[in-house]
């Protein structure tokens, strides 16, 4: 549950629930991908992409936590065959944070098809298998530990019996954008970017309300499973606000768990170290390099990285395994565009 159904706002219309965010090296450029609208929400939940919503990839090229480049995707209503029209716009400079800015249209098309754009850019949006893997029992135990300030209680559970439940049979709607590297290097001369994904919903007053924001994986599921107000706040705050709003609270939660484990001489100092590591909640990536979200460092996130193992180990200061691997997903990602395991 990187971010599946992770807050009341996300659950209110799962078409705007960003379940996962990935950034990695593609065949021709840098790939930005999100999944939304998880089937785990139930048969009555709306599916597809919200026609009154926006989905954005925001890119900060100078570490000031303000995007210099935004790719904005919007969708039309479903047609008779279930397809939706897709429009991609690019916004630069001050326009990158301006909800009223029009930007430049780069591509238009229809869901379920490869949509070509300017300079070799390409876009795909449609139904896909969820590549995420995590045992639900472990997820619940981690959430309980950080709510109560205790060790993660996995008595009665064994990695040998772990299953990718309830995620293994889940499907999602994926949005995949591959951007030529020169477009990114215009704002990141040293090749390093910080990036996050954002979903928004149009308001009756003519503005836009943020619904879900994802940079690093697993932050709301670890710290906000039992605090829905915190979940909404984590998803709607701006990255520049993260440290002032959340760092003290998350540092204290980590300190309590680490103290229970006895894995740090100074749990409070370790808690502060973790809070400083995860805030601002922005995913770092060096353009043109292989992505890996691992124990040794974070550089984007591939479709097969074990984000729960990495983040649970960091938060508890304890070697952690969820018992499942990328091999537990029924349909694997591919090495060719659109990379996600397309639903057929």
LINDA-V412498 format. One record per pair of residues at least 4 apart in sequence whose ideal C-beta (glycine too) atoms are under 6 Angstrom apart, sorted by sequence separation. I is the first residue (numbers start at 0). J is the second residue. D is the distance in whole Angstrom. If there is no record, write none. Layout:
i:I j:J d:D
i:I j:J d:D
This chain:
i:5 j:9 d:6
i:40 j:44 d:4
i:77 j:81 d:6
i:78 j:82 d:5
i:90 j:94 d:4
i:108 j:112 d:6
i:116 j:120 d:4
i:143 j:147 d:6
i:163 j:167 d:4
i:178 j:182 d:5
i:180 j:184 d:6
i:183 j:187 d:6
i:187 j:191 d:6
i:202 j:206 d:5
i:217 j:221 d:6
i:219 j:223 d:4
i:232 j:236 d:6
i:236 j:240 d:5
i:240 j:244 d:5
i:241 j:245 d:6
i:242 j:246 d:5
i:245 j:249 d:5
i:246 j:250 d:6
i:253 j:257 d:6
i:274 j:278 d:6
i:300 j:304 d:5
i:306 j:310 d:6
i:307 j:311 d:6
i:323 j:327 d:4
i:25 j:30 d:4
i:90 j:95 d:5
i:133 j:138 d:6
i:144 j:149 d:5
i:187 j:192 d:5
i:257 j:262 d:6
i:292 j:297 d:5
i:333 j:338 d:6
i:4 j:10 d:5
i:77 j:83 d:6
i:94 j:100 d:4
i:108 j:114 d:3
i:115 j:121 d:5
i:202 j:208 d:5
i:223 j:229 d:4
i:257 j:263 d:5
i:263 j:269 d:4
i:332 j:338 d:6
i:9 j:16 d:4
i:23 j:30 d:5
i:59 j:66 d:5
i:60 j:67 d:5
i:144 j:151 d:4
i:223 j:230 d:4
i:291 j:298 d:6
i:312 j:319 d:4
i:58 j:66 d:6
i:75 j:83 d:5
i:94 j:102 d:6
i:106 j:114 d:5
i:113 j:121 d:6
i:114 j:122 d:4
i:199 j:207 d:4
i:200 j:208 d:5
i:236 j:244 d:6
i:258 j:266 d:4
i:290 j:298 d:6
i:292 j:300 d:4
i:311 j:319 d:4
i:332 j:340 d:6
i:22 j:31 d:6
i:57 j:66 d:4
i:74 j:83 d:5
i:75 j:84 d:4
i:257 j:266 d:4
i:290 j:299 d:3
i:36 j:46 d:5
i:58 j:68 d:4
i:90 j:100 d:5
i:106 j:116 d:3
i:113 j:123 d:6
i:141 j:151 d:5
i:199 j:209 d:5
i:200 j:210 d:5
i:330 j:340 d:4
i:21 j:32 d:4
i:74 j:85 d:6
i:105 j:116 d:4
i:140 j:151 d:5
i:219 j:230 d:5
i:290 j:301 d:5
i:308 j:319 d:6
i:57 j:69 d:5
i:90 j:102 d:4
i:105 j:117 d:5
i:140 j:152 d:6
i:198 j:210 d:5
i:254 j:266 d:4
i:257 j:269 d:5
i:292 j:304 d:4
i:308 j:320 d:6
i:20 j:33 d:5
i:73 j:86 d:5
i:89 j:102 d:6
i:140 j:153 d:5
i:198 j:211 d:5
i:254 j:267 d:5
i:285 j:298 d:6
i:308 j:321 d:6
i:55 j:69 d:5
i:56 j:70 d:5
i:88 j:102 d:4
i:89 j:103 d:5
i:110 j:124 d:5
i:111 j:125 d:4
i:219 j:233 d:5
i:283 j:297 d:6
i:284 j:298 d:6
i:292 j:306 d:6
i:307 j:321 d:5
i:2 j:17 d:6
i:3 j:18 d:5
i:19 j:34 d:5
i:72 j:87 d:5
i:110 j:125 d:5
i:197 j:212 d:5
i:284 j:299 d:4
i:294 j:309 d:6
i:2 j:18 d:5
i:17 j:33 d:5
i:18 j:34 d:5
i:55 j:71 d:5
i:88 j:104 d:6
i:89 j:105 d:5
i:106 j:122 d:6
i:254 j:270 d:3
i:71 j:88 d:5
i:195 j:212 d:6
i:196 j:213 d:5
i:253 j:270 d:4
i:1 j:19 d:5
i:17 j:35 d:6
i:53 j:71 d:6
i:54 j:72 d:5
i:87 j:105 d:5
i:16 j:35 d:6
i:18 j:37 d:5
i:70 j:89 d:6
i:87 j:106 d:4
i:195 j:214 d:4
i:53 j:73 d:5
i:136 j:156 d:5
i:250 j:270 d:4
i:253 j:273 d:5
i:69 j:90 d:4
i:86 j:107 d:5
i:250 j:271 d:5
i:14 j:36 d:5
i:212 j:234 d:5
i:303 j:325 d:4
i:13 j:36 d:5
i:68 j:91 d:6
i:85 j:108 d:5
i:211 j:234 d:5
i:50 j:74 d:5
i:250 j:274 d:4
i:31 j:56 d:4
i:50 j:75 d:6
i:85 j:110 d:6
i:249 j:274 d:5
i:48 j:74 d:4
i:50 j:76 d:5
i:69 j:95 d:4
i:209 j:235 d:4
i:13 j:40 d:4
i:68 j:95 d:6
i:82 j:109 d:5
i:83 j:110 d:5
i:134 j:161 d:4
i:222 j:249 d:6
i:67 j:95 d:6
i:82 j:110 d:5
i:246 j:274 d:4
i:66 j:95 d:4
i:135 j:164 d:5
i:135 j:165 d:6
i:222 j:252 d:6
i:302 j:332 d:4
i:13 j:44 d:5
i:14 j:45 d:5
i:132 j:163 d:5
i:246 j:278 d:5
i:3 j:37 d:5
i:14 j:48 d:6
i:15 j:49 d:5
i:14 j:49 d:4
i:48 j:83 d:6
i:87 j:122 d:5
i:131 j:166 d:5
i:3 j:39 d:6
i:242 j:278 d:5
i:15 j:52 d:5
i:129 j:166 d:6
i:241 j:278 d:4
i:241 j:279 d:4
i:85 j:124 d:6
i:241 j:280 d:5
i:129 j:169 d:4
i:238 j:279 d:4
i:128 j:170 d:6
i:129 j:171 d:5
i:238 j:281 d:5
i:127 j:171 d:6
i:126 j:172 d:6
i:127 j:173 d:4
i:269 j:316 d:6
i:124 j:174 d:5
i:123 j:175 d:5
i:263 j:316 d:5
i:122 j:176 d:5
i:262 j:316 d:4
i:262 j:317 d:5
i:121 j:177 d:5
i:260 j:317 d:5
i:120 j:178 d:6
i:256 j:315 d:6
i:257 j:316 d:5
i:119 j:179 d:5
i:118 j:179 d:5
i:253 j:314 d:6
i:215 j:277 d:6
i:215 j:280 d:5
i:214 j:280 d:4
i:214 j:281 d:4
i:215 j:282 d:6
i:214 j:282 d:5
i:145 j:221 d:6
i:145 j:222 d:6
i:146 j:225 d:4
i:141 j:221 d:6
i:142 j:224 d:3
i:195 j:281 d:5
i:193 j:281 d:4
i:194 j:282 d:5
i:217 j:306 d:6
i:193 j:283 d:6
i:216 j:306 d:4
i:27 j:119 d:6
i:192 j:284 d:6
i:217 j:310 d:4
i:221 j:314 d:6
i:191 j:285 d:5
i:190 j:285 d:5
i:190 j:286 d:5
i:183 j:286 d:5
i:70 j:176 d:6
i:180 j:286 d:5
i:145 j:252 d:5
i:148 j:255 d:3
i:180 j:287 d:6
i:98 j:207 d:5
i:150 j:259 d:5
i:149 j:259 d:5
i:150 j:260 d:6
i:145 j:256 d:6
i:19 j:131 d:6
i:144 j:256 d:6
i:68 j:186 d:5
i:67 j:186 d:4
i:54 j:174 d:6
i:47 j:172 d:6
i:39 j:165 d:6
i:60 j:186 d:3
i:60 j:187 d:4
i:1 j:131 d:6
i:39 j:169 d:5
i:38 j:169 d:5
i:37 j:169 d:6
i:38 j:170 d:5
i:60 j:192 d:6
i:37 j:171 d:5
i:58 j:192 d:5
i:59 j:193 d:4
i:36 j:172 d:4
i:58 j:194 d:5
i:34 j:171 d:4
i:35 j:172 d:5
i:0 j:138 d:5
i:57 j:195 d:5
i:34 j:173 d:5
i:56 j:196 d:6
i:33 j:174 d:5
i:55 j:197 d:5
i:32 j:175 d:5
i:54 j:198 d:5
i:31 j:176 d:5
i:53 j:199 d:5
i:30 j:177 d:5
i:52 j:200 d:5
i:28 j:177 d:5
i:29 j:178 d:5
i:28 j:178 d:5
i:51 j:201 d:5
i:28 j:179 d:5
i:25 j:177 d:5
i:28 j:180 d:5
i:18 j:171 d:6
i:29 j:183 d:6
i:163 j:323 d:5
i:161 j:322 d:3
i:158 j:320 d:6
i:161 j:323 d:5
i:175 j:337 d:4
i:33 j:196 d:5
i:158 j:322 d:3
i:163 j:327 d:4
i:175 j:339 d:6
i:173 j:339 d:4
i:141 j:311 d:6
i:22 j:194 d:6
i:130 j:302 d:5
i:170 j:342 d:5
i:64 j:238 d:5
i:133 j:307 d:5
i:64 j:239 d:4
i:20 j:196 d:5
i:17 j:196 d:6
i:17 j:198 d:6
i:15 j:198 d:4
i:137 j:321 d:5
i:134 j:321 d:5
i:133 j:321 d:5
i:134 j:322 d:5
i:134 j:323 d:6
i:132 j:323 d:5
i:20 j:213 d:4
i:17 j:211 d:4
i:15 j:210 d:4
i:16 j:211 d:6
i:132 j:327 d:5
i:15 j:211 d:6
i:17 j:213 d:5
i:132 j:328 d:6
i:130 j:328 d:5
i:8 j:210 d:5
i:9 j:211 d:5
i:128 j:330 d:4
i:130 j:332 d:5
i:2 j:213 d:5
i:127 j:339 d:4
i:128 j:340 d:4
i:127 j:340 d:6
i:5 j:219 d:4
i:123 j:337 d:4
i:127 j:341 d:5
i:128 j:342 d:6
i:1 j:216 d:4
i:5 j:220 d:6
i:64 j:279 d:6
i:127 j:342 d:5
i:1 j:217 d:6
i:126 j:342 d:4
i:0 j:220 d:5
i:7 j:227 d:5
i:8 j:231 d:5
i:6 j:230 d:3
i:7 j:231 d:6
i:5 j:230 d:5
i:6 j:231 d:5
i:6 j:234 d:5
i:29 j:286 d:6
i:22 j:282 d:6
i:22 j:284 d:5
i:24 j:289 d:6
i:23 j:290 d:4
i:23 j:299 d:5
i:22 j:299 d:4
i:23 j:301 d:5
i:21 j:300 d:5
i:21 j:302 d:6
i:1 j:306 d:6
